[in-house]
């Protein structure tokens, strides 16, 4: 099973990493997003925790977490552009706190 460090590398190292895909996608809407190191660490920690506590679906967990994390920004992008948003640890915790606190909910949403 993947470690937290594995998730972190998956989020940052590949040329087509999910984080890079979201940066480019939102750039087309006039929204610049930047993932801080502590934000990446928090996403990796959360992915690892959810995989350990529910079904272990490996790196696919990152797709659902990032989708949930950035859905509000994606939805509102036309109304908030141009803008710059930094994805920090606090931002990650705020966006996914309800799911993180409810194990049953995280099973279905993530």
N, CA, C and O atoms as a GROMACS GRO file, in nm:
protein
  440
    1UNK      N    1   0.084  -0.119   0.000
    1UNK     CA    2   0.000   0.000   0.000
    1UNK      C    3   0.088   0.125   0.000
    1UNK      O    4   0.201   0.123   0.049
    2UNK      N    5   0.035   0.231  -0.056
    2UNK     CA    6   0.112   0.354  -0.071
    2UNK      C    7   0.129   0.428   0.062
    2UNK      O    8   0.038   0.430   0.145
    3UNK      N    9   0.245   0.487   0.080
    3UNK     CA   10   0.272   0.566   0.199
    3UNK      C   11   0.235   0.712   0.173
    3UNK      O   12   0.206   0.751   0.060
    4UNK      N   13   0.238   0.790   0.278
    4UNK     CA   14   0.212   0.934   0.263
    4UNK      C   15   0.317   0.996   0.172
    4UNK      O   16   0.285   1.082   0.090
    5UNK      N   17   0.439   0.953   0.185
    5UNK     CA   18   0.547   1.004   0.099
    5UNK      C   19   0.523   0.967  -0.048
    5UNK      O   20   0.550   1.047  -0.137
    6UNK      N   21   0.472   0.846  -0.072
    6UNK     CA   22   0.439   0.806  -0.209
    6UNK      C   23   0.334   0.901  -0.269
    6UNK      O   24   0.347   0.946  -0.382
    7UNK      N   25   0.230   0.930  -0.190
    7UNK     CA   26   0.126   1.020  -0.238
    7UNK      C   27   0.185   1.158  -0.270
    7UNK      O   28   0.148   1.221  -0.370
    8UNK      N   29   0.274   1.203  -0.186
    8UNK     CA   30   0.337   1.334  -0.208
    8UNK      C   31   0.414   1.335  -0.339
    8UNK      O   32   0.406   1.431  -0.416
    9UNK      N   33   0.489   1.230  -0.365
    9UNK     CA   34   0.565   1.221  -0.489
    9UNK      C   35   0.472   1.213  -0.611
    9UNK      O   36   0.500   1.274  -0.714
   10UNK      N   37   0.362   1.139  -0.598
   10UNK     CA   38   0.265   1.128  -0.708
   10UNK      C   39   0.204   1.264  -0.740
   10UNK      O   40   0.174   1.294  -0.855
   11UNK      N   41   0.187   1.346  -0.638
   11UNK     CA   42   0.128   1.479  -0.658
   11UNK      C   43   0.225   1.580  -0.720
   11UNK      O   44   0.182   1.681  -0.775
   12UNK      N   45   0.355   1.554  -0.711
   12UNK     CA   46   0.451   1.656  -0.752
   12UNK      C   47   0.548   1.616  -0.862
   12UNK      O   48   0.590   1.700  -0.941
   13UNK      N   49   0.585   1.489  -0.869
   13UNK     CA   50   0.695   1.451  -0.958
   13UNK      C   51   0.658   1.424  -1.104
   13UNK      O   52   0.731   1.470  -1.192
   14UNK      N   53   0.550   1.354  -1.133
   14UNK     CA   54   0.524   1.324  -1.275
   14UNK      C   55   0.500   1.451  -1.357
   14UNK      O   56   0.449   1.551  -1.306
   15UNK      N   57   0.537   1.444  -1.483
   15UNK     CA   58   0.516   1.558  -1.573
   15UNK      C   59   0.367   1.594  -1.582
   15UNK      O   60   0.332   1.711  -1.596
   16UNK      N   61   0.281   1.492  -1.574
   16UNK     CA   62   0.138   1.515  -1.583
   16UNK      C   63   0.068   1.494  -1.448
   16UNK      O   64  -0.045   1.443  -1.442
   17UNK      N   65   0.134   1.533  -1.340
   17UNK     CA   66   0.078   1.518  -1.205
   17UNK      C   67  -0.057   1.589  -1.196
   17UNK      O   68  -0.079   1.692  -1.261
   18UNK      N   69  -0.147   1.535  -1.116
   18UNK     CA   70  -0.280   1.594  -1.102
   18UNK      C   71  -0.275   1.741  -1.063
   18UNK      O   72  -0.353   1.821  -1.114
   19UNK      N   73  -0.184   1.776  -0.974
   19UNK     CA   74  -0.175   1.916  -0.932
   19UNK      C   75  -0.142   2.005  -1.052
   19UNK      O   76  -0.197   2.114  -1.065
   20UNK      N   77  -0.053   1.959  -1.137
   20UNK     CA   78  -0.015   2.037  -1.255
   20UNK      C   79  -0.132   2.046  -1.354
   20UNK      O   80  -0.151   2.149  -1.419
   21UNK      N   81  -0.210   1.939  -1.364
   21UNK     CA   82  -0.326   1.941  -1.452
   21UNK      C   83  -0.429   2.044  -1.404
   21UNK      O   84  -0.485   2.118  -1.485
   22UNK      N   85  -0.452   2.049  -1.273
   22UNK     CA   86  -0.548   2.147  -1.219
   22UNK      C   87  -0.497   2.290  -1.236
   22UNK      O   88  -0.575   2.380  -1.264
   23UNK      N   89  -0.367   2.310  -1.219
   23UNK     CA   90  -0.309   2.443  -1.240
   23UNK      C   91  -0.338   2.488  -1.383
   23UNK      O   92  -0.381   2.602  -1.404
   24UNK      N   93  -0.314   2.402  -1.479
   24UNK     CA   94  -0.334   2.438  -1.620
   24UNK      C   95  -0.482   2.455  -1.652
   24UNK      O   96  -0.520   2.548  -1.724
   25UNK      N   97  -0.565   2.367  -1.600
   25UNK     CA   98  -0.709   2.375  -1.625
   25UNK      C   99  -0.766   2.507  -1.575
   25UNK      O  100  -0.839   2.575  -1.647
   26UNK      N  101  -0.733   2.543  -1.452
   26UNK     CA  102  -0.787   2.666  -1.395
   26UNK      C  103  -0.725   2.790  -1.456
   26UNK      O  104  -0.787   2.897  -1.458
   27UNK      N  105  -0.603   2.778  -1.507
   27UNK     CA  106  -0.539   2.890  -1.574
   27UNK      C  107  -0.621   2.933  -1.696
   27UNK      O  108  -0.626   3.052  -1.730
   28UNK      N  109  -0.686   2.836  -1.762
   28UNK     CA  110  -0.769   2.870  -1.878
   28UNK      C  111  -0.890   2.954  -1.838
   28UNK      O  112  -0.950   3.021  -1.922
   29UNK      N  113  -0.926   2.950  -1.710
   29UNK     CA  114  -1.038   3.028  -1.658
   29UNK      C  115  -0.993   3.159  -1.593
   29UNK      O  116  -1.074   3.234  -1.539
   30UNK      N  117  -0.862   3.186  -1.598
   30UNK     CA  118  -0.810   3.308  -1.538
   30UNK      C  119  -0.782   3.297  -1.389
   30UNK      O  120  -0.768   3.398  -1.320
   31UNK      N  121  -0.775   3.174  -1.338
   31UNK     CA  122  -0.748   3.152  -1.196
   31UNK      C  123  -0.613   3.083  -1.183
   31UNK      O  124  -0.591   2.975  -1.238
   32UNK      N  125  -0.524   3.147  -1.110
   32UNK     CA  126  -0.392   3.088  -1.085
   32UNK      C  127  -0.398   3.019  -0.948
   32UNK      O  128  -0.426   3.083  -0.847
   33UNK      N  129  -0.373   2.888  -0.947
   33UNK     CA  130  -0.363   2.819  -0.818
   33UNK      C  131  -0.220   2.773  -0.799
   33UNK      O  132  -0.152   2.731  -0.892
   34UNK      N  133  -0.177   2.782  -0.675
   34UNK     CA  134  -0.042   2.742  -0.636
   34UNK      C  135  -0.057   2.648  -0.518
   34UNK      O  136  -0.125   2.679  -0.420
   35UNK      N  137   0.006   2.533  -0.528
   35UNK     CA  138   0.003   2.436  -0.418
   35UNK      C  139   0.126   2.458  -0.331
   35UNK      O  140   0.239   2.440  -0.376
   36UNK      N  141   0.104   2.498  -0.204
   36UNK     CA  142   0.217   2.514  -0.112
   36UNK      C  143   0.263   2.375  -0.069
   36UNK      O  144   0.191   2.277  -0.082
   37UNK      N  145   0.384   2.370  -0.017
   37UNK     CA  146   0.438   2.240   0.028
   37UNK      C  147   0.353   2.182   0.140
   37UNK      O  148   0.327   2.061   0.141
   38UNK      N  149   0.308   2.266   0.234
   38UNK     CA  150   0.225   2.212   0.343
   38UNK      C  151   0.087   2.171   0.291
   38UNK      O  152   0.025   2.081   0.348
   39UNK      N  153   0.039   2.235   0.185
   39UNK     CA  154  -0.086   2.194   0.122
   39UNK      C  155  -0.073   2.056   0.059
   39UNK      O  156  -0.160   1.970   0.075
   40UNK      N  157   0.036   2.035  -0.014
   40UNK     CA  158   0.064   1.904  -0.075
   40UNK      C  159   0.076   1.797   0.034
   40UNK      O  160   0.022   1.688   0.020
   41UNK      N  161   0.148   1.830   0.141
   41UNK     CA  162   0.165   1.735   0.251
   41UNK      C  163   0.030   1.697   0.313
   41UNK      O  164   0.007   1.581   0.347
   42UNK      N  165  -0.059   1.794   0.326
   42UNK     CA  166  -0.190   1.769   0.387
   42UNK      C  167  -0.277   1.683   0.294
   42UNK      O  168  -0.348   1.594   0.342
   43UNK      N  169  -0.272   1.707   0.165
   43UNK     CA  170  -0.346   1.624   0.070
   43UNK      C  171  -0.294   1.481   0.077
   43UNK      O  172  -0.373   1.386   0.080
   44UNK      N  173  -0.162   1.464   0.079
   44UNK     CA  174  -0.100   1.332   0.085
   44UNK      C  175  -0.138   1.261   0.215
   44UNK      O  176  -0.169   1.141   0.215
   45UNK      N  177  -0.136   1.334   0.327
   45UNK     CA  178  -0.173   1.275   0.456
   45UNK      C  179  -0.318   1.231   0.454
   45UNK      O  180  -0.351   1.121   0.500
   46UNK      N  181  -0.404   1.316   0.402
   46UNK     CA  182  -0.546   1.284   0.399
   46UNK      C  183  -0.574   1.163   0.310
   46UNK      O  184  -0.651   1.075   0.347
   47UNK      N  185  -0.510   1.157   0.192
   47UNK     CA  186  -0.528   1.044   0.101
   47UNK      C  187  -0.484   0.914   0.170
   47UNK      O  188  -0.553   0.812   0.161
   48UNK      N  189  -0.372   0.919   0.237
   48UNK     CA  190  -0.322   0.802   0.308
   48UNK      C  191  -0.420   0.759   0.418
   48UNK      O  192  -0.453   0.641   0.430
   49UNK      N  193  -0.466   0.856   0.498
   49UNK     CA  194  -0.558   0.826   0.608
   49UNK      C  195  -0.689   0.765   0.558
   49UNK      O  196  -0.736   0.666   0.613
   50UNK      N  197  -0.746   0.824   0.454
   50UNK     CA  198  -0.873   0.772   0.402
   50UNK      C  199  -0.853   0.631   0.346
   50UNK      O  200  -0.938   0.544   0.366
   51UNK      N  201  -0.744   0.608   0.276
   51UNK     CA  202  -0.717   0.473   0.224
   51UNK      C  203  -0.701   0.373   0.338
   51UNK      O  204  -0.743   0.258   0.325
   52UNK      N  205  -0.641   0.414   0.447
   52UNK     CA  206  -0.622   0.324   0.561
   52UNK      C  207  -0.753   0.294   0.633
   52UNK      O  208  -0.774   0.183   0.681
   53UNK      N  209  -0.841   0.394   0.642
   53UNK     CA  210  -0.963   0.381   0.721
   53UNK      C  211  -1.082   0.326   0.642
   53UNK      O  212  -1.176   0.273   0.700
   54UNK      N  213  -1.076   0.340   0.510
   54UNK     CA  214  -1.186   0.290   0.426
   54UNK      C  215  -1.125   0.194   0.325
   54UNK      O  216  -1.029   0.124   0.355
   55UNK      N  217  -1.180   0.190   0.207
   55UNK     CA  218  -1.126   0.102   0.103
   55UNK      C  219  -0.996   0.160   0.049
   55UNK      O  220  -0.989   0.279   0.018
   56UNK      N  221  -0.894   0.077   0.036
   56UNK     CA  222  -0.765   0.122  -0.015
   56UNK      C  223  -0.770   0.115  -0.168
   56UNK      O  224  -0.759   0.008  -0.226
   57UNK      N  225  -0.785   0.231  -0.231
   57UNK     CA  226  -0.791   0.235  -0.377
   57UNK      C  227  -0.664   0.296  -0.436
   57UNK      O  228  -0.661   0.335  -0.553
   58UNK      N  229  -0.561   0.305  -0.355
   58UNK     CA  230  -0.431   0.352  -0.403
   58UNK      C  231  -0.432   0.496  -0.447
   58UNK      O  232  -0.499   0.580  -0.387
   59UNK      N  233  -0.357   0.525  -0.553
   59UNK     CA  234  -0.340   0.662  -0.601
   59UNK      C  235  -0.469   0.722  -0.658
   59UNK      O  236  -0.481   0.844  -0.670
   60UNK      N  237  -0.565   0.636  -0.694
   60UNK     CA  238  -0.693   0.688  -0.744
   60UNK      C  239  -0.761   0.776  -0.640
   60UNK      O  240  -0.844   0.861  -0.674
   61UNK      N  241  -0.726   0.757  -0.515
   61UNK     CA  242  -0.782   0.840  -0.407
   61UNK      C  243  -0.752   0.988  -0.432
   61UNK      O  244  -0.833   1.074  -0.397
   62UNK      N  245  -0.639   1.017  -0.491
   62UNK     CA  246  -0.601   1.156  -0.515
   62UNK      C  247  -0.696   1.226  -0.612
   62UNK      O  248  -0.723   1.345  -0.597
   63UNK      N  249  -0.748   1.153  -0.709
   63UNK     CA  250  -0.844   1.212  -0.804
   63UNK      C  251  -0.965   1.267  -0.730
   63UNK      O  252  -1.006   1.381  -0.752
   64UNK      N  253  -1.022   1.184  -0.644
   64UNK     CA  254  -1.145   1.226  -0.576
   64UNK      C  255  -1.119   1.336  -0.474
   64UNK      O  256  -1.201   1.426  -0.457
   65UNK      N  257  -1.007   1.329  -0.407
   65UNK     CA  258  -0.975   1.432  -0.308
   65UNK      C  259  -0.952   1.567  -0.376
   65UNK      O  260  -1.006   1.668  -0.332
   66UNK      N  261  -0.875   1.568  -0.483
   66UNK     CA  262  -0.850   1.695  -0.552
   66UNK      C  263  -0.977   1.749  -0.616
   66UNK      O  264  -1.000   1.870  -0.617
   67UNK      N  265  -1.060   1.661  -0.667
   67UNK     CA  266  -1.186   1.706  -0.725
   67UNK      C  267  -1.273   1.774  -0.619
   67UNK      O  268  -1.329   1.881  -0.643
   68UNK      N  269  -1.282   1.711  -0.503
   68UNK     CA  270  -1.361   1.769  -0.393
   68UNK      C  271  -1.297   1.898  -0.342
   68UNK      O  272  -1.366   1.997  -0.315
   69UNK      N  273  -1.167   1.898  -0.331
   69UNK     CA  274  -1.093   2.012  -0.279
   69UNK      C  275  -1.110   2.136  -0.368
   69UNK      O  276  -1.121   2.248  -0.317
   70UNK      N  277  -1.113   2.115  -0.498
   70UNK     CA  278  -1.112   2.228  -0.591
   70UNK      C  279  -1.246   2.251  -0.662
   70UNK      O  280  -1.254   2.337  -0.750
   71UNK      N  281  -1.350   2.177  -0.624
   71UNK     CA  282  -1.477   2.191  -0.697
   71UNK      C  283  -1.537   2.330  -0.686
   71UNK      O  284  -1.593   2.382  -0.783
   72UNK      N  285  -1.528   2.392  -0.570
   72UNK     CA  286  -1.585   2.526  -0.554
   72UNK      C  287  -1.509   2.628  -0.638
   72UNK      O  288  -1.569   2.716  -0.701
   73UNK      N  289  -1.377   2.617  -0.639
   73UNK     CA  290  -1.295   2.707  -0.721
   73UNK      C  291  -1.328   2.685  -0.868
   73UNK      O  292  -1.347   2.782  -0.943
   74UNK      N  293  -1.335   2.560  -0.910
   74UNK     CA  294  -1.366   2.530  -1.050
   74UNK      C  295  -1.502   2.585  -1.090
   74UNK      O  296  -1.517   2.645  -1.197
   75UNK      N  297  -1.599   2.565  -1.005
   75UNK     CA  298  -1.735   2.610  -1.034
   75UNK      C  299  -1.743   2.762  -1.043
   75UNK      O  300  -1.812   2.817  -1.130
   76UNK      N  301  -1.672   2.829  -0.953
   76UNK     CA  302  -1.678   2.975  -0.946
   76UNK      C  303  -1.572   3.047  -1.028
   76UNK      O  304  -1.570   3.170  -1.031
   77UNK      N  305  -1.486   2.973  -1.095
   77UNK     CA  306  -1.374   3.034  -1.167
   77UNK      C  307  -1.414   3.150  -1.258
   77UNK      O  308  -1.347   3.253  -1.256
   78UNK      N  309  -1.520   3.136  -1.339
   78UNK     CA  310  -1.554   3.249  -1.427
   78UNK      C  311  -1.589   3.377  -1.350
   78UNK      O  312  -1.569   3.488  -1.400
   79UNK      N  313  -1.641   3.362  -1.229
   79UNK     CA  314  -1.683   3.478  -1.150
   79UNK      C  315  -1.571   3.539  -1.067
   79UNK      O  316  -1.579   3.655  -1.027
   80UNK      N  317  -1.466   3.461  -1.040
   80UNK     CA  318  -1.360   3.511  -0.951
   80UNK      C  319  -1.232   3.548  -1.025
   80UNK      O  320  -1.140   3.605  -0.965
   81UNK      N  321  -1.225   3.518  -1.154
   81UNK     CA  322  -1.101   3.547  -1.227
   81UNK      C  323  -1.094   3.696  -1.261
   81UNK      O  324  -1.199   3.759  -1.275
   82UNK      N  325  -0.978   3.753  -1.275
   82UNK     CA  326  -0.849   3.689  -1.249
   82UNK      C  327  -0.817   3.691  -1.099
   82UNK      O  328  -0.842   3.789  -1.030
   83UNK      N  329  -0.763   3.582  -1.053
   83UNK     CA  330  -0.725   3.575  -0.912
   83UNK      C  331  -0.616   3.471  -0.893
   83UNK      O  332  -0.588   3.390  -0.982
   84UNK      N  333  -0.555   3.475  -0.777
   84UNK     CA  334  -0.450   3.379  -0.740
   84UNK      C  335  -0.490   3.317  -0.607
   84UNK      O  336  -0.519   3.389  -0.511
   85UNK      N  337  -0.490   3.184  -0.601
   85UNK     CA  338  -0.529   3.113  -0.479
   85UNK      C  339  -0.416   3.018  -0.442
   85UNK      O  340  -0.371   2.939  -0.525
   86UNK      N  341  -0.373   3.026  -0.318
   86UNK     CA  342  -0.270   2.935  -0.269
   86UNK      C  343  -0.338   2.824  -0.190
   86UNK      O  344  -0.415   2.849  -0.098
   87UNK      N  345  -0.309   2.701  -0.230
   87UNK     CA  346  -0.366   2.584  -0.164
   87UNK      C  347  -0.273   2.546  -0.049
   87UNK      O  348  -0.172   2.479  -0.068
   88UNK      N  349  -0.310   2.591   0.071
   88UNK     CA  350  -0.230   2.568   0.192
   88UNK      C  351  -0.291   2.454   0.274
   88UNK      O  352  -0.398   2.403   0.242
   89UNK      N  353  -0.221   2.417   0.378
   89UNK     CA  354  -0.272   2.315   0.471
   89UNK      C  355  -0.408   2.358   0.526
   89UNK      O  356  -0.501   2.278   0.533
   90UNK      N  357  -0.419   2.484   0.563
   90UNK     CA  358  -0.545   2.534   0.620
   90UNK      C  359  -0.658   2.528   0.518
   90UNK      O  360  -0.770   2.491   0.551
   91UNK      N  361  -0.627   2.564   0.393
   91UNK     CA  362  -0.727   2.557   0.287
   91UNK      C  363  -0.777   2.414   0.269
   91UNK      O  364  -0.897   2.390   0.260
   92UNK      N  365  -0.683   2.319   0.264
   92UNK     CA  366  -0.719   2.177   0.247
   92UNK      C  367  -0.808   2.132   0.362
   92UNK      O  368  -0.912   2.070   0.340
   93UNK      N  369  -0.767   2.164   0.484
   93UNK     CA  370  -0.846   2.122   0.602
   93UNK      C  371  -0.985   2.182   0.600
   93UNK      O  372  -1.083   2.114   0.632
   94UNK      N  373  -0.995   2.307   0.562
   94UNK     CA  374  -1.125   2.375   0.559
   94UNK      C  375  -1.218   2.314   0.453
   94UNK      O  376  -1.337   2.296   0.478
   95UNK      N  377  -1.163   2.282   0.338
   95UNK     CA  378  -1.245   2.232   0.227
   95UNK      C  379  -1.294   2.089   0.249
   95UNK      O  380  -1.401   2.052   0.201
   96UNK      N  381  -1.216   2.009   0.321
   96UNK     CA  382  -1.255   1.868   0.334
   96UNK      C  383  -1.281   1.825   0.478
   96UNK      O  384  -1.286   1.706   0.508
   97UNK      N  385  -1.297   1.923   0.568
   97UNK     CA  386  -1.313   1.888   0.709
   97UNK      C  387  -1.439   1.806   0.737
   97UNK      O  388  -1.435   1.713   0.817
   98UNK      N  389  -1.550   1.840   0.672
   98UNK     CA  390  -1.674   1.766   0.699
   98UNK      C  391  -1.661   1.620   0.660
   98UNK      O  392  -1.707   1.530   0.731
   99UNK      N  393  -1.598   1.597   0.547
   99UNK     CA  394  -1.579   1.459   0.500
   99UNK      C  395  -1.478   1.387   0.588
   99UNK      O  396  -1.497   1.270   0.622
  100UNK      N  397  -1.373   1.457   0.624
  100UNK     CA  398  -1.269   1.395   0.705
  100UNK      C  399  -1.323   1.352   0.841
  100UNK      O  400  -1.279   1.252   0.897
  101UNK      N  401  -1.418   1.428   0.895
  101UNK     CA  402  -1.471   1.398   1.028
  101UNK      C  403  -1.577   1.289   1.026
  101UNK      O  404  -1.608   1.233   1.132
  102UNK      N  405  -1.632   1.256   0.910
  102UNK     CA  406  -1.739   1.158   0.900
  102UNK      C  407  -1.691   1.039   0.818
  102UNK      O  408  -1.691   1.044   0.694
  103UNK      N  409  -1.650   0.933   0.884
  103UNK     CA  410  -1.593   0.817   0.817
  103UNK      C  411  -1.690   0.756   0.715
  103UNK      O  412  -1.649   0.719   0.606
  104UNK      N  413  -1.818   0.746   0.750
  104UNK     CA  414  -1.916   0.690   0.657
  104UNK      C  415  -1.929   0.776   0.532
  104UNK      O  416  -1.937   0.725   0.421
  105UNK      N  417  -1.931   0.907   0.552
  105UNK     CA  418  -1.942   0.998   0.439
  105UNK      C  419  -1.819   0.988   0.350
  105UNK      O  420  -1.832   0.989   0.227
  106UNK      N  421  -1.701   0.979   0.408
  106UNK     CA  422  -1.579   0.973   0.328
  106UNK      C  423  -1.574   0.846   0.243
  106UNK      O  424  -1.514   0.844   0.136
  107UNK      N  425  -1.638   0.740   0.291
  107UNK     CA  426  -1.645   0.616   0.215
  107UNK      C  427  -1.716   0.638   0.082
  107UNK      O  428  -1.677   0.580  -0.020
  108UNK      N  429  -1.820   0.720   0.083
  108UNK     CA  430  -1.901   0.739  -0.037
  108UNK      C  431  -1.856   0.855  -0.123
  108UNK      O  432  -1.866   0.849  -0.245
  109UNK      N  433  -1.808   0.960  -0.061
  109UNK     CA  434  -1.770   1.078  -0.137
  109UNK      C  435  -1.629   1.066  -0.190
  109UNK      O  436  -1.600   1.110  -0.302
  110UNK      N  437  -1.542   1.006  -0.113
  110UNK     CA  438  -1.404   0.995  -0.156
  110UNK      C  439  -1.370   0.852  -0.194
  110UNK      O  440  -1.257   0.823  -0.233
   0.00000   0.00000   0.00000
